[in-house]
Amino acid sequence: MTLFLQQIVSGISIGAVYSLLAVGYALVYSVYNFTNWAFDAFMVVGAFAGFYAITSFFMPVWLALTLSIVITVALSLFVETGAYRPLRMRNAPRLYMMISAMGANLAIINIVNLAFGGAFRKFPEILPGTINVQGVAFGKMDLAAAIISFVVLGLLWFFLMRTKQGLAIRASSLDMVTAGIMGINNNTVALTIFFITGVLSSISGVFYGIKYAVFPYLGSVTTKAMIASIIGGLGSLPGAVVGSLLLGVLETLISGYISSVYRDLFSFTFLIIMLLFLPNGMFGVKTEEKL
């Protein structure tokens, strides 16, 4: 029983990081109906920025995370204005935007790889030790990462539901053309969305780098976030969170009781089964019912 609870705790910690990325995927998809594959690169840049801020400039963690967010947000906005907006202004097919996202992703990752090399880098120990409750060990850093992730998601939910700009995003997710006719600036909405996704990918990159390591291809984990977003219901923010936590827990249980070798196999198999029986995801999100 203790092992089971330990796996659940670890799964929730991993799922919290997945949820930041999955919510970013869902947010972009809910408005633009395309998948922002450049999340991979944003996460990598955020992790590297946080790593060097701590190891080379000896910044405290909170300042390093802030710097990472600033750099990643700037990159996210640059990609939106340089790679996506020109296509949006020309009413290009969504497939072209996905191709543009893939190109931006590959370009940024290869630049990082050329600049810093492919070696694995380890963050210095941050919040070492564990907290034991009834025989179940909570890693202090894992606990901090989960709490911060959920706080960020809560703030995002408040922003979307209680602010004017959040209302503009929700209106655009229903019908961008009509929202524009009603006076909502589509470019401002785009900048807001990519600002948010830059923040989410930066935080997840730093936490994932702390938990494992920093290297140019750590962003491949965003595939799991995409799976979680689809499982929960692509376009649904609550679905993205639930799907991420479910996937994180199930992967951890597979690793703990069977083998970590089968973790990825299980994830993709679970996705296929979900698509066969619940093609809209657990929350059954339809195109006109987003957010």
C-alpha positions in Angstrom: 0.0 0.0 0.0 2.9 2.4 0.8 4.4 1.7 -2.6 1.1 2.4 -4.3 0.7 5.7 -2.5 4.3 6.6 -3.3 3.6 6.0 -7.0 0.5 8.1 -6.8 2.4 11.0 -5.2 5.2 10.8 -7.9 2.6 10.6 -10.6 0.8 13.7 -9.4 4.1 15.6 -9.3 4.8 14.6 -13.0 1.2 15.2 -14.0 1.4 18.8 -12.6 4.3 19.6 -15.0 2.4 17.9 -17.9 -0.6 20.0 -17.1 1.2 23.3 -17.7 2.1 22.2 -21.2 -1.2 20.5 -21.9 -3.1 23.6 -20.9 -0.9 25.6 -23.2 -1.7 23.2 -26.1 -5.4 23.4 -25.3 -5.4 27.2 -25.1 -3.8 27.7 -28.5 -6.0 25.0 -30.1 -9.2 26.4 -28.6 -8.7 29.7 -30.5 -6.7 28.8 -33.6 -7.5 25.1 -34.2 -3.9 24.2 -34.7 -1.2 22.5 -32.5 1.6 24.7 -31.5 4.5 22.3 -31.9 7.0 25.0 -31.0 6.2 24.3 -27.3 9.1 21.8 -27.4 11.6 24.6 -28.2 10.0 27.1 -25.7 10.4 24.5 -22.9 14.1 23.9 -23.9 15.0 27.6 -23.9 13.2 28.1 -20.5 15.2 25.2 -19.0 18.5 26.4 -20.3 17.9 30.0 -19.2 17.0 28.8 -15.7 20.0 26.5 -15.5 22.6 29.1 -16.6 21.0 31.8 -14.4 21.6 29.6 -11.4 24.9 28.0 -12.3 26.7 30.8 -14.1 25.1 34.0 -12.6 24.4 32.4 -9.2 20.9 33.8 -9.0 18.4 32.5 -6.4 15.8 30.1 -7.8 13.0 32.7 -7.9 15.0 35.2 -9.8 16.3 32.5 -12.2 12.7 31.4 -12.8 11.7 35.0 -13.5 14.5 35.5 -16.0 13.6 32.2 -17.7 10.0 33.3 -18.0 11.0 36.7 -19.5 13.3 35.0 -22.1 10.8 32.3 -23.0 7.9 34.8 -23.3 10.0 37.0 -25.6 10.8 34.0 -27.8 7.1 32.9 -27.8 6.0 36.4 -28.9 8.7 36.5 -31.6 7.5 33.2 -33.0 3.9 34.4 -33.0 4.6 37.6 -34.8 7.2 36.1 -37.2 5.9 32.6 -38.0 2.2 32.6 -37.2 0.8 36.1 -37.7 1.7 36.5 -41.4 -0.1 33.2 -42.1 -3.1 34.3 -40.0 -3.3 37.6 -41.8 -3.4 35.7 -45.2 -6.0 33.3 -43.9 -3.7 30.4 -44.6 -4.9 26.9 -43.9 -4.2 25.7 -40.3 -2.0 22.9 -41.7 0.5 25.6 -42.9 0.6 27.1 -39.4 1.4 23.6 -38.0 4.2 23.2 -40.5 5.5 26.7 -39.6 5.4 25.7 -35.9 7.4 22.5 -36.7 10.0 24.6 -38.6 10.3 27.1 -35.8 10.7 24.3 -33.3 13.4 22.5 -35.3 15.3 25.8 -35.9 15.3 26.8 -32.3 16.3 23.4 -30.9 19.2 23.1 -33.4 20.4 26.6 -32.5 20.4 25.6 -28.9 22.2 22.4 -29.7 24.9 24.2 -31.7 25.3 26.9 -29.1 25.5 24.7 -26.0 26.1 21.2 -27.2 24.1 18.1 -26.4 25.6 17.2 -23.0 23.3 16.6 -20.1 23.4 19.3 -17.4 22.3 18.8 -13.9 20.8 21.6 -11.8 22.4 22.0 -8.3 20.4 20.5 -5.5 17.3 22.7 -4.8 15.2 22.0 -1.8 16.9 18.6 -1.0 15.3 16.0 1.2 11.9 14.6 1.7 8.9 14.9 3.9 7.6 11.6 5.3 3.9 11.2 6.0 2.8 7.7 7.2 5.7 6.1 5.4 5.1 8.0 2.1 8.0 10.2 1.1 7.2 13.6 -0.5 10.2 15.1 -2.3 10.4 18.7 -1.3 11.2 19.9 -4.8 8.5 17.7 -6.3 6.0 19.1 -3.8 7.1 22.6 -4.5 6.8 22.0 -8.3 3.3 20.6 -7.9 2.1 23.4 -5.7 3.5 26.1 -7.9 2.1 24.5 -11.0 -1.4 24.3 -9.5 -1.2 27.9 -8.3 -0.2 29.0 -11.8 -3.1 27.1 -13.3 -5.5 28.6 -10.7 -4.3 32.1 -11.6 -4.7 31.3 -15.3 -8.3 30.1 -14.7 -9.1 33.3 -12.7 -7.6 35.4 -15.6 -9.7 33.6 -18.2 -12.9 33.8 -16.2 -12.7 37.1 -14.4 -10.9 39.6 -16.6 -11.8 41.5 -19.7 -8.9 40.1 -21.7 -9.9 36.6 -20.6 -13.4 37.2 -21.8 -11.9 38.3 -25.2 -9.9 35.0 -25.4 -13.1 33.0 -24.6 -15.1 34.9 -27.2 -12.4 34.4 -29.8 -12.4 30.6 -29.1 -16.0 30.5 -30.1 -15.8 32.6 -33.2 -12.8 34.8 -33.9 -14.4 36.6 -36.9 -17.4 37.6 -34.9 -15.2 38.6 -31.9 -13.2 40.9 -34.3 -16.4 42.5 -35.6 -17.5 43.1 -32.0 -14.3 45.1 -31.4 -11.9 42.5 -30.0 -8.4 43.0 -31.3 -7.3 39.6 -32.7 -3.6 40.5 -32.6 -3.9 41.5 -28.9 -5.6 38.2 -28.2 -2.8 36.3 -30.0 -0.1 38.2 -28.0 -1.9 37.4 -24.8 -2.2 33.7 -25.6 1.4 33.4 -26.6 2.5 35.4 -23.5 0.6 32.8 -21.4 2.0 29.8 -23.2 5.5 31.2 -22.9 5.1 31.4 -19.1 3.7 27.9 -18.9 6.4 26.3 -21.0 9.2 28.2 -19.1 8.0 27.0 -15.7 7.5 23.4 -16.9 11.0 23.5 -18.5 12.7 24.6 -15.4 10.9 22.1 -13.2 11.4 19.3 -15.6 15.1 20.2 -15.8 15.5 20.2 -12.1 13.8 16.8 -11.7 15.8 15.1 -14.5 18.4 17.1 -16.6 18.8 19.9 -19.0 19.6 19.0 -22.6 18.5 20.2 -26.1 15.9 17.5 -26.6 14.2 17.5 -23.2 11.2 19.1 -24.9 10.2 15.8 -26.3 8.2 15.4 -23.2 5.7 17.8 -24.7 4.4 14.8 -26.7 3.1 13.5 -23.4 1.4 16.8 -22.7 -0.2 16.6 -26.1 -1.5 13.1 -25.4 -2.8 14.4 -22.0 -4.6 17.3 -23.8 -6.3 14.9 -26.3 -7.3 12.5 -23.5 -8.9 15.2 -21.5 -10.5 16.8 -24.6 -8.5 18.9 -27.0 -9.6 22.5 -26.5 -10.7 22.0 -22.9 -8.5 23.5 -20.2 -10.0 21.5 -17.3 -9.7 18.4 -19.5 -6.1 19.1 -20.1 -5.4 19.2 -16.3 -7.4 16.1 -15.6 -5.8 14.2 -18.6 -2.3 15.3 -17.4 -2.8 14.1 -13.9 -4.3 10.8 -15.0 -1.5 10.2 -17.5 1.2 11.1 -14.9 -0.3 8.7 -12.3 -0.8 5.8 -14.8 2.7 6.2 -16.2 4.2 6.1 -12.8 2.2 3.0 -11.8 3.4 1.3 -15.0 7.0 2.2 -14.2 6.7 1.1 -10.6 4.8 -2.2 -11.0 5.9 -3.4 -14.5 8.8 -1.5 -16.1 9.7 1.9 -17.2 10.5 0.4 -20.6 6.7 0.1 -21.2 5.8 3.5 -20.0 5.7 5.2 -23.5 4.1 2.2 -25.1 1.3 2.4 -22.5 0.8 6.1 -23.1 0.3 5.8 -26.8 -1.8 2.6 -26.4 -4.0 4.4 -23.9 -4.3 7.3 -26.4 -5.4 5.0 -29.2 -8.0 3.4 -27.0 -9.4 6.8 -25.9 -9.7 7.9 -29.5 -11.5 4.7 -30.4 -14.1 5.0 -27.7 -14.1 8.7 -26.7 -12.9 10.6 -29.8 -13.7 14.0 -28.2 -11.8 13.1 -25.0 -13.1 12.5 -21.5 -14.8 15.9 -21.4 -16.4 15.5 -24.8 -15.4 18.9 -26.0 -17.0 20.0 -29.3 -15.7 22.8 -31.5 -18.4 25.2 -30.3 -17.9 24.3 -26.7 -14.3 25.3 -25.8 -12.9 26.6 -22.6 
